[in-house]
Every structure is written in C-alpha cells, then in structure tokens.
Amino acid sequence: ISHAIDFAARTHSDRYRKGSRVPCLVHPLNAAKTLIEYGCPGAVVVAGILPDATEDTSVTIAEIGKKFGEKFAGSEPVKSGARENRKSRTAEFLKTASTDVRILSCADKPDNVKS
C-alpha cells in the first residue's frame, strides 16, 4: 500500500482536481481509506490507488503492470465519448464484474460526485 501511495504521490504531483485547488492525490487516498475502512485486502486497496494515475497522467497501463504486477494493470480507462455513453458502458461492465471491482467502483464514486 505504501509503495502505491508513493507512486501515486509522484505521478500526481502538481495536479489538481478539475475546477478546484484540491490535489489529485486526495482522490485515490480517499478511495483507499474507504476500502481500508470496509476491511478490503491490501491488493484491493492498492488497486483503488492506482487507476487515476493512468487517467490523469502520462503513466501507462504497461507501467502499472511492470511496477505492481499485471493484476493491478486493469484495462484502459474510458476517457473518450459523451459522458452518458461512458457511464452506460461502465454500468454494463459492472453488471458482470467481480465483487472486488464493484467495491472499487463504489469507493471511487464519492469524490467524483463532489467534483
């Protein structure tokens, strides 16, 4: 977990949440806090810290896989298309996703709703 936090801190340095002065690092840390509070295993917490690195920075999925293992690499984030289409694709994906992925998604949402 500490390694993932350090990695996220380095990749998110000098970046802020859209339209605010809140550092981007706060979001993955909030997700990690939620996952820890719900008793998720370390691997799930790490998976909750890493996704924004590929969404918000130049870090690639391959880099995540190399540093943390392929199970943490996930898939390419949905960055393009209309907001409704992205949300619809996410909803469809979550219908068949594992419990861990669903928990990760839930831990990620509160900060996103606020921004």
SEFITI-772297 format. One record per residue: residue number from 0; x, y, z of N, C-alpha, C in turn. Coordinates in nm, 4 decimals, padded with zeros to 6 digits. Each point is the difference from the previous one (the first is absolute). Layout:
<pts>
(pt NUM (X Y Z) (X Y Z) (X Y Z)) ...
</pts>
This chain:
<pts>
(pt 0 (00.0839 -00.1186 00.0000) (-00.0839 00.1186 00.0000) (00.0886 00.1252 00.0000)) (pt 1 (00.1036 -00.0014 00.0831) (00.0901 00.1161 00.0071) (00.0666 00.0278 -00.1336)) (pt 2 (00.0403 -00.1066 -00.0700) (00.0638 00.0157 -00.1315) (-00.0982 00.0633 -00.0992)) (pt 3 (-00.1242 -00.0436 00.0039) (-00.1018 00.0561 -00.0906) (-00.0276 00.1462 00.0326)) (pt 4 (-00.0044 00.0336 00.1289) (-00.0218 00.1401 00.0398) (00.1158 00.0868 -00.0470)) (pt 5 (00.1225 -00.0490 00.0192) (00.1179 00.0740 -00.0448) (-00.0042 00.0214 -00.1514)) (pt 6 (-00.0337 -00.1048 -00.0732) (-00.0097 00.0085 -00.1459) (-00.1067 00.1023 -00.0401)) (pt 7 (-00.1162 -00.0068 00.0639) (-00.1081 00.0941 -00.0314) (00.0417 00.1431 00.0331)) (pt 8 (00.0697 00.0182 00.1106) (00.0447 00.1349 00.0382) (00.0955 00.0567 -00.1049)) (pt 9 (00.0905 -00.0830 -00.0484) (00.0945 00.0481 -00.1013) (-00.0693 00.0278 -00.1329)) (pt 10 (-00.0930 -00.0840 -00.0400) (-00.0646 00.0188 -00.1301) (-00.1027 00.1127 00.0012)) (pt 11 (-00.0554 00.0309 00.1158) (-00.1013 00.1049 00.0090) (00.0546 00.1336 00.0488)) (pt 12 (00.1309 00.0094 00.0207) (00.0542 00.1259 00.0533) (-00.0355 00.1163 -00.0917)) (pt 13 (-00.0340 00.1109 00.0600) (-00.0360 00.1229 -00.0722) (-00.1253 -00.0127 -00.0855)) (pt 14 (-00.0863 -00.0961 00.0295) (-00.1260 -00.0148 -00.0727) (-00.1141 00.0222 00.0991)) (pt 15 (-00.1087 00.0558 -00.0523) (-00.1145 00.0325 00.0852) (-00.1282 -00.0533 -00.0617)) (pt 16 (-00.0979 -00.0297 00.0838) (-00.1301 -00.0456 -00.0477) (-00.0609 00.1101 -00.0863)) (pt 17 (-00.0742 -00.0414 -00.0995) (-00.0602 00.0955 -00.0927) (-00.0775 00.1081 00.0739)) (pt 18 (00.0307 00.1227 -00.0342) (-00.0736 00.1130 00.0542) (00.0219 00.0268 00.1477)) (pt 19 (00.1080 -00.0514 00.0574) (00.0229 00.0231 00.1422) (00.1486 00.0139 00.0312)) (pt 20 (00.0272 00.0249 00.1257) (00.1375 00.0068 00.0467) (00.0355 -00.1252 00.0802)) (pt 21 (-00.0832 -00.1024 -00.0085) (00.0237 -00.1256 00.0710) (00.0992 -00.0840 -00.0820)) (pt 22 (00.1123 -00.0381 00.0595) (00.0970 -00.0828 -00.0726) (-00.0628 -00.1317 -00.0469)) (pt 23 (00.0357 -00.0445 -00.1188) (-00.0535 -00.1256 -00.0547) (00.0273 -00.1185 00.0911)) (pt 24 (00.1085 00.0035 00.0741) (00.0358 -00.1111 00.0881) (-00.1077 -00.0278 00.1051)) (pt 25 (-00.0757 00.0999 00.0375) (-00.1020 -00.0172 00.1029) (-00.1023 -00.1055 -00.0422)) (pt 26 (-00.0353 -00.0034 -00.1264) (-00.1027 -00.0935 -00.0474) (00.0406 -00.1466 00.0197)) (pt 27 (00.1148 -00.0456 -00.0505) (00.0346 -00.1403 00.0231) (00.0203 -00.0324 00.1484)) (pt 28 (00.0459 00.0970 00.0773) (00.0146 -00.0242 00.1444) (-00.1357 -00.0152 00.0674)) (pt 29 (-00.0973 00.0778 -00.0425) (-00.1356 -00.0151 00.0541) (-00.0583 -00.1362 -00.0364)) (pt 30 (00.0229 -00.0427 -00.1241) (-00.0477 -00.1325 -00.0413) (00.0670 -00.1081 00.0849)) (pt 31 (00.1308 00.0127 00.0207) (00.0729 -00.0974 00.0815) (-00.0530 -00.0020 00.1436)) (pt 32 (-00.0263 00.1164 00.0547) (-00.0533 00.0092 00.1368) (-00.1324 -00.0743 00.0104)) (pt 33 (-00.0870 00.0197 -00.0962) (-00.1295 -00.0677 -00.0006) (00.0196 -00.1513 -00.0055)) (pt 34 (00.0886 -00.0452 -00.0875) (00.0244 -00.1438 -00.0148) (00.0572 -00.0600 00.1285)) (pt 35 (00.0904 00.0714 00.0641) (00.0578 -00.0471 00.1264) (-00.1076 -00.0065 00.1082)) (pt 36 (-00.0832 00.1039 00.0068) (-00.1066 00.0029 00.1008) (-00.0973 -00.1168 -00.0160)) (pt 37 (-00.0186 -00.0465 -00.1232) (-00.0899 -00.1122 -00.0241) (00.0710 -00.1342 00.0076)) (pt 38 (00.1260 00.0010 00.0427) (00.0721 -00.1242 00.0229) (00.0486 -00.0714 -00.1245)) (pt 39 (00.0152 00.0720 -00.1087) (00.0479 -00.0621 -00.1229) (00.1468 -00.0409 00.0134)) (pt 40 (00.0393 -00.1060 -00.0680) (00.1408 -00.0414 00.0054) (00.0908 00.1030 -00.0668)) (pt 41 (00.1278 -00.0035 00.0345) (00.0979 00.0955 -00.0528) (00.0001 00.0102 -00.1509)) (pt 42 (-00.0158 -00.1129 -00.0681) (00.0013 00.0026 -00.1464) (-00.1141 00.0844 -00.0559)) (pt 43 (-00.1153 -00.0038 00.0637) (-00.1140 00.0797 -00.0449) (00.0264 00.1474 00.0286)) (pt 44 (00.0609 00.0288 00.1141) (00.0335 00.1387 00.0334) (00.0989 00.0557 -00.1023)) (pt 45 (00.1013 -00.0769 -00.0334) (00.0980 00.0431 -00.1010) (-00.0709 00.0243 -00.1330)) (pt 46 (-00.0882 -00.0898 -00.0368) (-00.0744 00.0174 -00.1254) (-00.0849 00.1266 00.0023)) (pt 47 (-00.0427 00.0426 00.1165) (-00.0770 00.1235 00.0120) (00.0843 00.1255 -00.0101)) (pt 48 (00.1287 -00.0132 00.0260) (00.0906 00.1148 -00.0041) (00.0516 00.0272 -00.1409)) (pt 49 (00.0180 -00.1033 -00.0791) (00.0729 00.0132 -00.1263) (-00.0765 00.0499 -00.1224)) (pt 50 (-00.1298 -00.0238 -00.0163) (-00.0651 00.0330 -00.1282) (00.0122 00.1447 -00.0457)) (pt 51 (-00.0085 00.0948 00.0907) (00.0050 00.1396 -00.0427) (00.1344 00.0394 -00.0587)) (pt 52 (00.1044 -00.0752 00.0315) (00.1309 00.0295 -00.0590) (-00.0067 -00.0112 -00.1518)) (pt 53 (-00.0751 -00.0971 -00.0513) (-00.0103 -00.0147 -00.1452) (-00.1060 00.0921 -00.0592)) (pt 54 (-00.0936 00.0452 00.0802) (-00.1033 00.0907 -00.0498) (00.0463 00.1442 -00.0030)) (pt 55 (00.0806 00.0381 00.0988) (00.0335 00.1416 00.0190) (00.1435 00.0372 -00.0360)) (pt 56 (00.0841 -00.0973 -00.0318) (00.1418 00.0281 -00.0247) (00.0461 -00.0741 -00.1242)) (pt 57 (00.1287 00.0081 -00.0271) (00.0552 -00.0695 -00.1166) (00.0377 -00.1447 00.0315)) (pt 58 (-00.0254 -00.0472 00.1211) (00.0299 -00.1382 00.0374) (-00.0862 -00.0933 -00.0840)) (pt 59 (00.0593 -00.1087 -00.0458) (-00.0728 -00.0958 -00.0843) (-00.0393 -00.1237 00.0795)) (pt 60 (-00.0944 -00.0740 -00.0554) (-00.0419 -00.1272 00.0585) (00.1204 -00.0933 00.0092)) (pt 61 (00.0855 00.0010 -00.1014) (00.1186 -00.0856 00.0001) (00.0931 00.0337 00.1166)) (pt 62 (00.0160 00.1282 00.0302) (00.0844 00.0399 00.1129) (-00.0561 -00.0506 00.1330)) (pt 63 (-00.1315 00.0106 00.0155) (-00.0639 -00.0498 00.1219) (00.0260 -00.1501 00.0115)) (pt 64 (-00.0193 -00.0716 -00.1087) (00.0231 -00.1443 -00.0003) (00.1429 -00.0356 00.0351)) (pt 65 (00.0942 00.0749 -00.0521) (00.1416 -00.0267 00.0253) (00.0369 00.0262 00.1461)) (pt 66 (-00.0516 00.1082 00.0566) (00.0343 00.0376 00.1377) (-00.0759 -00.0801 00.1064)) (pt 67 (-00.1256 -00.0353 -00.0300) (-00.0852 -00.0591 00.1028) (-00.0522 -00.1392 -00.0348)) (pt 68 (00.0194 -00.0432 -00.1233) (-00.0515 -00.1294 -00.0434) (-00.1217 00.0180 -00.0891)) (pt 69 (-00.0178 -00.0941 -00.0878) (-00.1073 00.0089 -00.0993) (-00.1389 00.0080 00.0618)) (pt 70 (-00.0197 -00.0613 00.1167) (-00.1343 00.0042 00.0594) (-00.0413 00.1413 00.0380)) (pt 71 (00.0976 00.0914 00.0130) (-00.0309 00.1387 00.0336) (-00.0074 00.0888 -00.1237)) (pt 72 (00.0348 -00.0542 -00.1142) (00.0022 00.0811 -00.1216) (-00.1413 00.0327 -00.0480)) (pt 73 (-00.0954 -00.0871 00.0265) (-00.1376 00.0282 -00.0402) (-00.0127 00.0131 -00.1508)) (pt 74 (-00.0849 00.0894 -00.0425) (-00.0199 00.0235 -00.1418) (00.0047 00.1494 -00.0254)) (pt 75 (00.0089 00.0351 -00.1255) (00.0057 00.1419 -00.0363) (-00.1229 00.0717 00.0517)) (pt 76 (00.0188 00.1129 00.0641) (-00.1154 00.0751 00.0491) (-00.0833 00.0552 -00.1156)) (pt 77 (-00.1268 00.0151 00.0255) (-00.0890 00.0576 -00.1002) (00.0116 00.1513 00.0113)) (pt 78 (00.0726 00.0606 -00.0944) (00.0242 00.1441 00.0071) (-00.0791 00.0776 -00.1040)) (pt 79 (-00.0467 -00.0689 -00.1018) (-00.0602 00.0733 -00.1103) (-00.1485 -00.0315 -00.0124)) (pt 80 (-00.0651 00.0812 -00.0784) (-00.1420 -00.0192 -00.0235) (-00.0826 00.0867 00.0925)) (pt 81 (-00.1268 00.0082 -00.0313) (-00.0912 00.0793 00.0806) (-00.0116 -00.0598 00.1396)) (pt 82 (-00.0199 00.0856 00.0982) (-00.0078 -00.0425 00.1393) (-00.1027 -00.1121 00.0185)) (pt 83 (-00.1170 00.0135 -00.0602) (-00.1043 -00.1009 00.0145) (00.0445 -00.1340 -00.0572)) (pt 84 (00.0728 00.0019 -00.1126) (00.0489 -00.1245 -00.0590) (00.1026 -00.0669 00.0907)) (pt 85 (00.0894 00.0787 00.0590) (00.0995 -00.0554 00.0922) (-00.0691 -00.0610 00.1206)) (pt 86 (-00.0981 00.0708 00.0534) (-00.0720 -00.0495 00.1179) (-00.0776 -00.1269 -00.0334)) (pt 87 (-00.0583 -00.0037 -00.1166) (-00.0754 -00.1173 -00.0420) (00.0925 -00.1209 -00.0171)) (pt 88 (00.1160 00.0206 -00.0611) (00.0967 -00.1097 -00.0169) (00.0491 -00.0495 00.1350)) (pt 89 (00.0228 00.0921 00.0926) (00.0440 -00.0387 00.1347) (-00.1084 -00.0822 00.0691)) (pt 90 (-00.1233 00.0436 -00.0100) (-00.1112 -00.0720 00.0629) (-00.0119 -00.1408 -00.0567)) (pt 91 (00.0140 -00.0144 -00.1299) (-00.0058 -00.1324 -00.0630) (00.1152 -00.0874 00.0480)) (pt 92 (00.1198 00.0571 00.0063) (00.1175 -00.0729 00.0459) (-00.0195 -00.0501 00.1431)) (pt 93 (-00.0540 00.0844 00.0857) (-00.0152 -00.0352 00.1414) (-00.1028 -00.1105 00.0234)) (pt 94 (-00.0901 -00.0199 -00.0937) (-00.1000 -00.1062 00.0150) (00.0653 -00.1372 00.0124)) (pt 95 (00.1121 -00.0200 -00.0676) (00.0663 -00.1303 00.0014) (00.1370 00.0042 00.0686)) (pt 96 (00.0339 00.1128 00.0586) (00.1309 00.0142 00.0644) (00.0058 -00.0770 00.1320)) (pt 97 (00.1217 -00.0281 00.0427) (00.0199 -00.0692 00.1274) (-00.0429 00.0902 00.1163)) (pt 98 (-00.0169 -00.0596 00.1138) (-00.0361 00.0758 00.1199) (00.1069 00.1043 00.0312)) (pt 99 (00.1266 -00.0374 -00.0110) (00.1085 00.0952 00.0273) (-00.0084 00.1214 -00.0926)) (pt 100 (-00.0276 -00.0219 -00.1265) (-00.0105 00.1107 -00.0949) (-00.1197 00.0881 00.0342)) (pt 101 (-00.1082 -00.0591 00.0391) (-00.1177 00.0779 00.0391) (00.0288 00.0837 00.1244)) (pt 102 (00.0696 -00.0587 00.0972) (00.0367 00.0741 00.1210) (00.0927 00.1160 -00.0355)) (pt 103 (00.0963 -00.0258 -00.0881) (00.0903 00.1068 -00.0446) (-00.0786 00.1138 -00.0635)) (pt 104 (-00.0947 -00.0353 -00.0829) (-00.0808 00.1015 -00.0666) (-00.0778 00.0834 00.1020)) (pt 105 (-00.0566 -00.0659 00.0982) (-00.0748 00.0723 00.1041) (00.0905 00.0913 00.0818)) (pt 106 (00.1210 -00.0446 00.0300) (00.0934 00.0812 00.0788) (00.0465 00.1221 -00.0783)) (pt 107 (-00.0013 -00.0100 -00.1300) (00.0470 00.1070 -00.0881) (-00.1050 00.1107 -00.0189)) (pt 108 (-00.1258 -00.0341 00.0157) (-00.1080 00.0927 -00.0377) (-00.0174 00.1250 00.0868)) (pt 109 (00.0090 -00.0063 00.1328) (-00.0320 00.1196 00.0795) (00.0756 00.1267 -00.0400)) (pt 110 (00.1307 -00.0100 -00.0219) (00.0763 00.1183 -00.0413) (-00.0418 00.0462 -00.1391)) (pt 111 (-00.0306 -00.0953 -00.0871) (-00.0384 00.0381 -00.1365) (-00.1334 00.0740 -00.0013)) (pt 112 (-00.0883 -00.0357 00.0890) (-00.1293 00.0687 00.0090) (00.0198 00.1442 00.0438)) (pt 113 (00.0969 00.0221 00.0881) (00.0255 00.1336 00.0514) (00.0663 00.0925 -00.1018)) (pt 114 (00.0698 -00.0583 -00.0977) (00.0718 00.0870 -00.0951) (-00.0698 00.0137 -00.1322)) 
</pts>
